[in-house]
Amino acid sequence: MDGVEMLTRLKGEAALKNIPVIMLTAEAGKDNVIKVVKMGIKDYIVKPFESSVLTEKAGKIVKLEPKKEEEAKPDISEKYFSTEGDIQCLILPEKTNKEAVMEVEGCLAPQFKEMASAGVGKFIFDLSKVTAIDMSLVKLIISVIEKCKASNIHLRIVGKPVVNDELSKIQETSTVPVDQTIEEAKAAFG
């Protein structure tokens, strides 16, 4: 298939016929150029050619703009994290699905870095609204426990008795105290 046949097929397809085409050809003859121009090409280049010529001609057809900076994405951590004095709080919603867990996991490292630079040494993980604990949540809890230990941050978990029961069955979470209210957790820090 040569270029003219390809152009004929391209222009014959409704979904493709408006794509601008620059024809590269070894034939500089006037008749050939007129033929392809009538078929709807935007421009042509005779081989051999310099890449700067192609760039220039393409720039005339397709306006190339520098990539715009993406709009500032909302800080997703604000959905889950808050600071009260010298205490960082992580509050999970009632329906903590895998997506929410992944969002929180993505925020953990920057949050702990920020806590370290601000001198925040207390962390409350509020699970009081959570009605069910699945494996993804258990992994998140363990991750928070490990980050707190590594950063020498005092951790308290807030949750209903069912949360305490579930966490007491897991070796990695069994020794973490579970308070029933945020006020109890704050008081436990002393």
LINMO-V945614 format. One record per residue. N is the residue number from 1. RES is the residue in one letter. SS is DSSP state (H for helix, E for strand, - for the rest). OMEGA is omega in degrees with one decimal (999 if undefined). BURIAL is 1 if it has 24 or more other C-alpha atoms within 12 Angstrom, else 0. Layout:
BEGIN
n;res;ss;omega;burial
N;RES;SS;OMEGA;BURIAL
N;RES;SS;OMEGA;BURIAL
END
This chain:
BEGIN
n;res;ss;omega;burial
1;M;-;177.4;0
2;D;-;-176.3;0
3;G;H;-179.2;0
4;V;H;177.4;1
5;E;H;178.8;0
6;M;H;179.0;0
7;L;H;178.5;1
8;T;H;179.4;0
9;R;H;-179.5;0
10;L;H;-177.9;0
11;K;H;178.2;0
12;G;H;179.1;0
13;E;-;-177.7;0
14;A;-;-176.9;0
15;A;-;-174.2;0
16;L;-;-169.2;0
17;K;-;-179.2;0
18;N;-;177.1;0
19;I;-;179.0;0
20;P;-;-176.6;1
21;V;-;168.8;1
22;I;E;-176.5;1
23;M;E;172.3;1
24;L;E;-175.1;1
25;T;E;174.0;0
26;A;-;-177.6;0
27;E;-;-178.8;0
28;A;-;-177.6;0
29;G;-;-176.1;0
30;K;H;-178.6;0
31;D;H;179.7;0
32;N;H;-179.7;0
33;V;H;179.7;1
34;I;H;-179.0;0
35;K;H;-176.8;0
36;V;H;176.1;1
37;V;H;177.7;0
38;K;H;179.6;0
39;M;-;173.7;1
40;G;-;176.3;1
41;I;-;-179.9;1
42;K;-;-179.3;1
43;D;E;176.7;1
44;Y;E;177.6;1
45;I;E;178.1;1
46;V;E;178.3;0
47;K;-;-11.6;0
48;P;-;-176.9;0
49;F;-;176.6;0
50;E;-;-179.7;0
51;S;H;179.9;0
52;S;H;178.3;0
53;V;H;178.6;0
54;L;H;179.3;0
55;T;H;-179.7;0
56;E;H;-178.1;0
57;K;H;177.7;1
58;A;H;178.7;0
59;G;H;177.7;0
60;K;H;-176.8;0
61;I;H;-177.5;0
62;V;-;-179.8;0
63;K;-;178.9;0
64;L;-;180.0;0
65;E;-;175.2;0
66;P;-;179.7;0
67;K;-;179.1;0
68;K;-;175.5;0
69;E;-;179.7;0
70;E;-;175.9;0
71;E;-;179.6;0
72;A;-;179.3;0
73;K;-;178.4;0
74;P;-;179.6;0
75;D;-;-175.3;0
76;I;H;-178.6;0
77;S;H;179.7;1
78;E;H;177.2;0
79;K;H;-171.1;0
80;Y;-;-172.3;1
81;F;E;172.5;1
82;S;E;178.9;1
83;T;E;176.6;1
84;E;E;-177.6;0
85;G;-;-179.7;0
86;D;-;-179.4;0
87;I;E;173.9;1
88;Q;E;179.0;1
89;C;E;172.5;1
90;L;E;-175.7;1
91;I;E;178.7;1
92;L;-;178.9;1
93;P;-;-179.7;1
94;E;-;-179.9;0
95;K;-;-179.8;0
96;T;-;-179.6;1
97;N;-;-177.0;0
98;K;H;179.5;0
99;E;H;178.8;0
100;A;H;178.6;1
101;V;H;179.8;1
102;M;H;177.1;0
103;E;H;-179.8;1
104;V;H;179.2;1
105;E;H;179.2;1
106;G;H;-179.2;0
107;C;H;-171.4;1
108;L;H;-176.0;1
109;A;H;177.9;0
110;P;H;179.8;0
111;Q;H;-179.8;1
112;F;H;176.6;1
113;K;H;178.4;0
114;E;H;178.4;0
115;M;H;-179.5;1
116;A;H;-178.8;0
117;S;H;179.9;0
118;A;H;179.9;0
119;G;-;178.2;0
120;V;-;-174.8;1
121;G;-;-179.3;1
122;K;E;-175.4;1
123;F;E;174.5;1
124;I;E;177.2;1
125;F;E;-173.6;1
126;D;E;177.8;1
127;L;-;-173.1;1
128;S;-;179.4;1
129;K;-;-175.7;1
130;V;-;-178.6;1
131;T;-;-179.7;0
132;A;-;179.4;1
133;I;-;176.6;1
134;D;-;-175.0;0
135;M;H;-179.3;0
136;S;H;177.4;0
137;L;H;177.4;1
138;V;H;178.7;1
139;K;H;177.8;0
140;L;H;179.8;1
141;I;H;179.0;1
142;I;H;178.1;1
143;S;H;178.2;1
144;V;H;178.9;1
145;I;H;-178.7;1
146;E;H;179.7;0
147;K;H;177.9;1
148;C;H;178.6;1
149;K;H;-178.1;0
150;A;H;-178.1;0
151;S;H;-178.2;1
152;N;-;179.9;0
153;I;-;179.6;1
154;H;E;-175.5;1
155;L;E;169.5;1
156;R;E;176.0;1
157;I;E;177.1;1
158;V;E;179.4;1
159;G;-;177.9;1
160;K;-;178.6;1
161;P;H;179.7;0
162;V;H;177.2;0
163;V;H;178.3;1
164;N;H;179.6;1
165;D;H;-178.6;0
166;E;H;-177.6;1
167;L;H;179.5;1
168;S;H;179.5;0
169;K;-;-175.9;0
170;I;-;-174.5;0
171;Q;-;-175.3;0
172;E;-;-177.4;0
173;T;-;-172.3;1
174;S;-;-176.9;0
175;T;-;-179.2;0
176;V;-;-179.9;1
177;P;-;178.2;1
178;V;E;177.7;1
179;D;E;-178.7;1
180;Q;-;178.0;1
181;T;-;176.8;0
182;I;H;179.5;1
183;E;H;176.8;0
184;E;H;-179.0;0
185;A;H;179.0;1
186;K;H;-179.4;1
187;A;H;-178.6;0
188;A;H;177.7;0
189;F;H;177.7;0
190;G;-;999;0
END
